[in-house]
Amino acid sequence: MLNTNSEYLRPEIMDVLRAFDMEEEEFTHYFSYSGGKFFNSIQYGVRFFDFEDKFDPADDIEFKRYAKRFAKLAFYKVLSEIKGINLPWGALTGIRPTKLAYMEKASGRDFKELFEKLCVSKENIALVEKILQVQNGVCSGGKSLYISIPFCPTKCDYCSFITAPVDKTKQYIEKYVDCLVREIESIEPLVKGVSSVYIGGGTPFVLENEYLRRIYEAVAAVVKDDAEYTVEAGRPDVFTPEKLELSKRYGVNRICVNPQSFNDDTLKAIGRKHTCEQTLHAYAEAAAYGFDINVDLIAGLADETYSDFQKSVEKAISLDPTNITVHTLSLKSGAKLKENLKRLHVNGIEEMISVSRRLLTTAGYEPYYLYRQKYQAGGYENVGWCKHGKACLYNIDVMEEFADNIAVGANAISKRVFAKEERIERYATPKDIPTYLSKIDSIISKRIELFK
C-alpha cells in the first residue's frame, strides 16, 4: 500500500514496487521541490530514506518528467537495498530504453551517464549503445503500413492478443477480409512513400489461400513504392507451398517462422499444435523461396531449463536465418498464463538471456532493436538480432517511433509522428472483431482525418 502526497507520481512508483514484488507492502512517500532541488522522502516500517536531486527544469513538462524519474530512482534504491538485489534495467520502467537514449543524445548529453545514474547494468548500457550504432542510417523517415490478421490455429497460454482459435471465429473471416480490403483501398492517398509493409497477427498464414490473395492484391494496388514487405506467417503447422508461392508472387521479401521453442514438450505445454520437426520443414520450405527469415524464441516458457533454452538458441542459429528475436516471457492481461499466475518467477532466466546474447554475438548477429513489457521474467526485455545489413526497417521505425505508422484491421494502432513538435497522435481500432466489423465506415473516416 502506497501513501503519497503526489498522486501523479503514483503510477511510476507502483511500477517500481511491482518490479520488486513489493506493491502490497506499506510505504509512505513525501515529495517536494524547492530551489532547483527535488526531494523524495520514503518511510518503510521504522526506516526512513531521504533523497535529494538537483535539476532546474525549463517548463512544467520537463518538471513532471524529472519528478517521475527521481521518484522512481529513490524507490529503486530503497527496494534494491531492502531486497538485496539489482534489476537489469535499474529504475528504468519504460518500454523503450533506446528512445530515452535518443532523447539524451538530441539534448547533447551522453545517454550512458543517465543510464548509470538510473542503475542500469553495464551489460544493458552496452546493449543500447550497440543498438544505436546498428540503427544509425537505417531508419527510413518515411511511412510504414501495418495490417492486422487476428486469427490463430489455437491461443497460446502466454498470448494476450485478441486472437481466438480460428475454428471459433471462422464465421467472421470472410466479412473481416472484406472490411480489411476496404480499409486498404481507402488509404491509397496516404501511403505514398511507404518504406515498409508488415502483415501481422495472429497468424496470417492461417487464412485460406483465396483470402490471403485478396489481401495481397489490395496491398499491391495501393503500395507502388519498393518496400520492405514482411509477413508474420507464424506457426509452422499452417505453412504450405501454395501460401509461400503466393507471398513471393506479390512481393513479400521477409517471412517470420515463429516456433518459440524447439522443445516438443514445451510446445505441447503452451498450447501449440506443431512439433519441432514441422518447424524445420516450414523453415526449409520458406528458405527455398529466398525470403529473409526471422525466427522467434521465448525465454522462460513452461518449465524449460537453461539447457532447454540454450538448445533452442543453438538450433535457431544453425538454421542461419537473417533475423532471430529473443523474447522474455511476460505476464499479460488477457493471457491464460496471467489468469493462473500472480507472479512470474523463472529459474535461470538471467543465464538464459546471457547465453542468448553470447551465442548470437559469437554467431555474427547484431542487436538492432529492443523493447520491454511489464511483468517480464527477471525484469528483462525483448531483443531483435540480425545479420549485418539485415535489420527489419519496420521494427526500427515503429519501435523507435521514427515514422508514421498507418495501421488497418482490428486492434490496429495508427500513429502520426510530429517530429518538430515532439508529439505523436494515435488512433486505435476496436479490439473486438464484431465491433470492428460494425464500425468500419467510422474507422476509415477517423484514420483519414488523422493523416489528412
DRENTINU-598908 format. One record per residue (C-alpha): residue in one letter; x, y, z. Coordinates in steps of 0.02 Angstrom, whole numbers, plus 50000, padded with zeros to 5 digits. Each point is the difference from the previous one (the first is absolute). Example, Ala and Ser with C-alpha at 12.3 -4.5 7.8 and 13.67 -1.06 7.14 Angstrom:
<sites>
 rodo     X     Y     Z
    a 50615 49775 50390
    s 50069 50172 49967
</sites>
This chain:
<sites>
 rodo     X     Y     Z
    m 50000 50000 50000
    l 50074 50166 49945
    n 49960 50164 50086
    t 50066 50151 49905
    n 49968 50187 49999
    s 50023 50004 49810
    e 49870 49893 49913
    y 50070 50032 49826
    l 50156 49907 50055
    r 49904 49847 50059
    p 49997 49903 49834
    e 50189 50020 49978
    i 50036 49948 50179
    m 49882 49851 49989
    d 50095 49938 49847
    v 50157 49990 50107
    l 49910 49919 50146
    r 49928 49867 49885
    a 50171 49968 49925
    f 50058 49949 50174
    d 49838 49911 50048
    m 49973 50130 50137
    e 49838 50084 49948
    e 49905 49923 50148
    e 50124 50071 50126
    e 49964 50166 50088
    f 50105 50150 49949
    t 49979 50184 50038
    h 50070 50121 49874
    y 50020 50189 50008
    f 50056 50101 49849
    s 50049 50184 49993
    y 50096 50119 49888
    s 50094 50157 50047
    g 50143 50104 49931
    g 50042 49882 49857
    k 49998 49846 50113
    f 49883 49850 49997
    f 49972 49919 50170
    n 49930 49824 50028
    s 49975 49932 50175
    i 49947 49819 50024
    q 49946 49907 50156
    y 49995 49811 50007
    g 49959 49930 50171
    v 50116 50087 50123
    r 50127 50046 49867
    f 50012 50170 49915
    f 50089 50043 49838
    d 50032 50174 49930
    f 50056 50046 49824
    e 50048 50166 49921
    d 50028 50027 49814
    k 50049 50163 49915
    f 49923 50055 49836
    d 49924 50161 49936
    p 49857 49955 49881
    a 49961 50115 49856
    d 49811 49978 50005
    d 49859 49903 50083
    i 50019 49851 49881
    e 50183 49982 50042
    f 49962 50024 50185
    k 49879 49854 50001
    r 50119 49892 49899
    y 50140 50024 50125
    a 49886 49987 50151
    k 49947 49828 49939
    r 50178 49950 49960
    f 50069 50049 50171
    a 49854 49922 50094
    k 50024 49835 49909
    l 50186 50005 50032
    a 49974 50034 50186
    f 49884 49851 50016
    y 50115 49891 49897
    k 50145 50035 50117
    v 49894 49966 50154
    l 49929 49837 49932
    s 50167 49941 49933
    e 50074 50023 50174
    i 49854 49917 50088
    k 49994 49849 49883
    g 50187 49990 49970
    i 49982 49987 49810
    n 50030 50106 49846
    l 49889 49998 49847
    p 50078 49996 49826
    w 49917 50162 49947
    g 50013 50086 50169
    a 49870 50136 50025
    l 49952 50002 49816
    t 49821 49940 49983
    g 49954 50064 49826
    i 49979 49884 49851
    r 50126 50092 49890
    p 50171 50024 50083
    t 50074 50044 49832
    k 49878 50143 49977
    l 50061 50076 50164
    a 50179 49980 49937
    y 49954 50093 49840
    m 49920 50140 50102
    e 50160 50021 50100
    k 50106 50005 49842
    a 49884 50129 49922
    s 50027 50109 50153
    g 50188 49988 49979
    r 50027 49882 50146
    d 50081 49829 50012
    f 49858 49879 50034
    k 50118 49885 50093
    e 50015 50124 50142
    l 49812 50001 50027
    f 49987 49811 49987
    e 50138 49979 50129
    k 49909 50119 50116
    l 49842 49897 49977
    c 50097 49843 50050
    v 49987 49913 49831
    s 50124 49856 49989
    k 50161 50023 49903
    e 49948 49859 49884
    n 49837 50086 49955
    i 50083 50169 49975
    a 50117 49915 49877
    l 49850 49915 49918
    v 49912 50167 49973
    e 50159 50078 49933
    k 50020 49859 49874
    i 49818 50013 49945
    l 50019 50186 49967
    q 50154 49964 49896
    v 49909 49868 49897
    q 49849 50114 49976
    n 50107 50145 49940
    g 49950 50037 49821
    v 49870 49860 49994
    c 49840 50093 50047
    s 49901 50053 49848
    g 49918 50161 50053
    g 49855 49945 49890
    k 49841 49906 50044
    s 49956 49823 50048
    l 49843 49900 49969
    y 49936 49869 50124
    i 49862 49876 49959
    s 49922 49902 50144
    i 49942 49820 49978
    p 49926 49950 50170
    f 49976 49814 49969
    c 50103 49853 50065
    p 49989 49809 49998
    t 49993 50001 50191
    k 50037 50126 50137
    c 50164 49976 50093
    d 50003 50012 50189
    y 50110 50155 50000
    c 49906 50095 49864
    s 49899 50156 50041
    f 49948 50046 49823
    i 49817 50001 49952
    t 50024 49845 49895
    a 49892 49848 50031
    p 50011 49827 49923
    v 49952 50015 49818
    d 49871 49861 50015
    k 49903 50114 50118
    t 50017 50158 49895
    k 49993 49934 49822
    q 49825 50073 49978
    y 50079 50173 50003
    i 50143 49970 49879
    e 49915 50039 49834
    k 49922 50161 50063
    y 50162 50046 50089
    v 50098 49985 49838
    d 49865 50102 49911
    c 50021 50140 50128
    l 50189 49987 49998
    v 50005 50019 49811
    r 49886 50153 50014
    e 50119 50075 50128
    i 50152 49968 49891
    e 49914 50078 49849
    s 49955 50152 50105
    i 50180 50038 50048
    e 50067 50013 49822
    p 50019 50192 50016
    l 50097 49975 50162
    v 50129 49868 49955
    k 50108 50091 49875
    g 50179 49977 50058
    v 49966 49845 50105
    s 50167 49917 50038
    s 49938 49845 50092
    v 49846 49890 50002
    y 49966 49877 50142
    i 49859 49873 50003
    g 49988 49936 50178
    g 49884 49913 50118
    g 49949 49883 50058
    t 50058 49880 49868
    p 49973 50068 49823
    f 50037 49831 49920
    v 49850 49924 50090
    l 49892 50084 49866
    e 49950 49899 49848
    n 50092 50038 49838
    e 49859 50101 49924
    y 49987 50118 50149
    l 50188 50022 50006
    r 50002 50038 49813
    r 49865 50134 50019
    i 50102 50089 50135
    y 50160 49990 49896
    e 49909 50069 49848
    a 49929 50145 50100
    v 50174 50044 50065
    a 50075 49989 49825
    a 49868 50120 49934
    v 50044 50140 50122
    v 50185 49977 50041
    k 50096 50051 49844
    d 50170 50028 50080
    d 50133 49867 50024
    a 49980 49954 50182
    e 50060 49877 50129
    y 49854 49878 50009
    t 49982 49885 50150
    v 49869 49867 50036
    e 49997 49929 50175
    a 49950 49832 49928
    g 50010 49929 50174
    r 49978 49821 50052
    p 50079 49863 49898
    d 49842 49894 49995
    v 49913 50124 49883
    f 50141 50015 49872
    t 49964 49935 49825
    p 50097 50015 49837
    e 49849 50087 49924
    k 50000 50139 50132
    l 50187 50024 49983
    e 49988 50008 49811
    l 49857 50124 50013
    s 50102 50108 50119
    k 50150 49999 49883
    r 49893 50044 49850
    y 49931 50156 50085
    g 50168 50067 50056
    v 50018 49939 50179
    n 50186 49994 50040
    r 50001 49959 50186
    i 49914 49855 50089
    c 49987 49965 50187
    v 50008 49819 50056
    n 49954 50002 50184
    p 50034 49837 50092
    q 50028 50086 50170
    s 50090 49841 50054
    f 50081 49849 49919
    n 49945 49890 50144
    d 49847 49893 49961
    d 49951 49984 50184
    t 50001 50189 50017
    l 49896 50024 49842
    k 49869 49881 50067
    a 49999 50084 50171
    i 49966 50174 49929
    g 49858 49943 49887
    r 50089 49985 49834
    k 49946 49866 49878
    h 50161 49983 49903
    t 50165 49912 50028
    c 50182 50048 49984
    e 50009 49893 49843
    q 49859 50101 49920
    t 50095 50160 50039
    l 50154 49934 49911
    h 49895 49948 49850
    a 49911 50170 49991
    y 50166 50090 50012
    a 50074 49898 49858
    e 49848 50035 49891
    a 50010 50188 50032
    a 50189 50004 49972
    a 49976 49918 49830
    y 49906 50154 49942
    g 50142 50116 50049
    f 49911 50096 50137
    d 50095 50086 50140
    i 49941 49902 50150
    n 49973 50050 50181
    v 49988 49867 50137
    d 49918 50043 50167
    l 50048 49921 50166
    i 49934 50030 50176
    a 50109 49981 50155
    g 49908 49934 50153
    l 49862 49895 49919
    a 49913 49866 50102
    d 50128 49904 50105
    e 50144 50019 49879
    t 50173 49990 50076
    y 50152 50103 49954
    s 50061 49850 49899
    d 49833 49987 49906
    f 50006 50182 49951
    q 50182 49995 49950
    k 49962 49856 49882
    s 49860 50102 49920
    v 50118 50147 49971
    e 50132 49885 49927
    k 49871 49917 49887
    a 49936 50169 49939
    i 50178 50057 49961
    s 50036 49838 49907
    l 49859 50040 49878
    d 50092 50160 49952
    p 49852 50121 49995
    t 50029 50184 49965
    n 49912 50048 50162
    i 49971 49919 50170
    t 49890 50083 50130
    v 50021 49950 50183
    h 49851 50043 50109
    t 49992 49985 50190
    l 49839 49923 50065
    s 49877 50130 50065
    l 49840 49991 50100
    k 49870 50090 49893
    s 49821 50045 50039
    g 49884 49890 49900
    a 50123 49855 49991
    k 49959 49832 50077
    l 50171 50003 50084
    k 49953 50162 50092
    e 49839 49921 50060
    n 50096 49855 50078
    l 50148 50096 50072
    k 50011 50155 50107
    r 50189 50005 49993
    l 50121 49947 49866
    h 50158 49919 50066
    v 50109 49908 49875
    n 50149 49905 50067
    g 50155 50038 49898
    i 49926 50144 49899
    e 50158 50106 50023
    e 50106 49858 49932
    m 49878 49974 49854
    i 50011 50181 49945
    s 50188 50001 50025
    v 50030 49844 49894
    s 49887 50065 49861
    r 50102 50160 49989
    r 50164 49907 50004
    l 49952 49868 49870
    l 49920 50124 49881
    t 50146 50121 50009
    t 50124 49859 49970
    a 49897 49945 49849
    g 50014 50174 49924
    y 49828 50069 50043
    e 49977 50181 50056
    p 49864 50068 50116
    y 49899 50127 49902
    y 49844 50039 50103
    l 49929 49965 50171
    y 49846 50033 50102
    r 49939 49956 50173
    q 49833 49947 50072
    k 49929 50002 50175
    y 50017 49843 50105
    q 50140 49924 49897
    a 50096 49860 50083
    g 50151 50069 50091
    g 49963 50177 49939
    y 50079 49961 49831
    e 49947 50047 49823
    n 49970 49947 49820
    v 50144 50022 49877
    g 50004 49984 49811
    w 50165 49935 49930
    c 50051 50007 49817
    k 50141 49959 49884
    h 50098 50153 49946
    g 49895 50106 49884
    k 49842 49898 50028
    a 49910 50102 50133
    c 49810 50005 49980
    l 49959 50180 49955
    y 49820 49984 50060
    n 50053 49945 50174
    i 50120 50146 50019
    d 49883 50134 49933
    v 49852 49943 50104
    m 50091 49959 50161
    e 50101 50161 50002
    e 49850 50097 49932
    f 50104 50074 49861
    a 49864 49991 49868
    d 49813 50011 49973
    n 49916 49831 50018
    i 49839 49974 49903
    a 49916 49850 50080
    v 49845 49909 49938
    g 49894 49859 50069
    a 49934 49961 50174
    n 50106 50056 50148
    a 50115 50100 49886
    i 50077 50161 50066
    s 50043 50133 49871
    k 50130 50129 50051
    r 50037 50168 49922
    v 50169 50069 50053
    f 50022 50188 50013
    a 50189 50003 50020
    k 50024 50188 50012
    e 49866 50014 50133
    e 50062 49844 50091
    r 49828 49923 50009
    i 49906 49850 49931
    e 49814 49984 49964
    r 49922 49826 50001
    y 49842 49918 49940
    a 49956 49824 50060
    t 49868 49891 49918
    p 49887 49889 50106
    k 50076 49839 50067
    d 49840 49900 49989
    i 49974 49932 49824
    p 49809 50020 49991
    t 50018 50180 50063
    y 50134 50033 49870
    l 49888 49932 49863
    s 49852 50106 50053
    k 50101 50162 50007
    i 50102 49985 49841
    d 49933 50162 49922
    s 50043 50101 50155
    i 50172 49917 50011
    i 50042 50048 49820
    s 49941 50179 50029
    k 50098 50025 50161
    r 50162 49932 49928
    i 49989 50116 49850
    e 49969 50144 50119
    l 50157 49956 50098
    f 50113 49999 49848
    k 49920 50130 49886
</sites>
